Amino acid sequence: MKLADKRWEVIKDLILDGPKRSDGKGRPWRDRGDVLEGILWILKTGAQWSHLPPMYPPYQTCHRRFQQCREQGVMQKAVEALARDLHERGGVDLSECFIDGSLCMAKKGGFCWQD
């Protein structure tokens, strides 16, 4: 999955590079764009992290960075920034958004609301 350049420009400042050691030791962090593309591939396909294709950084790296971004609220900020950008370009009217639960699946034998 390739993130379009226009979309990357909107969110690139949200996806932070890792800290650099003052002694210069250790491995350099993988490119944040490549890691994000690996994360997006997993989110799009629903595959397990260990099934991430070799064209992306190691799945351990992508998973760790995804967890860090999620904990820091980066993923939510990225989605909001992309939605705001789309709205500003006239691509969507956010005043007419709503959550629809009609497509939610319920497991058989699950909790049932009773009056």
Buried (B, 14 or more C-beta within 10 A) or exposed (E): EEEEEEBBEBBBEBBBEBEEEEEEEEEEBBEBEBBBBBBBBBEEEEEEBEEBEEEBBBBEBBBEBBEEBEEEEBBEBBEEBBBEBBBEEEEBEEEEEEEEEEEEEEEEEEEEEEE
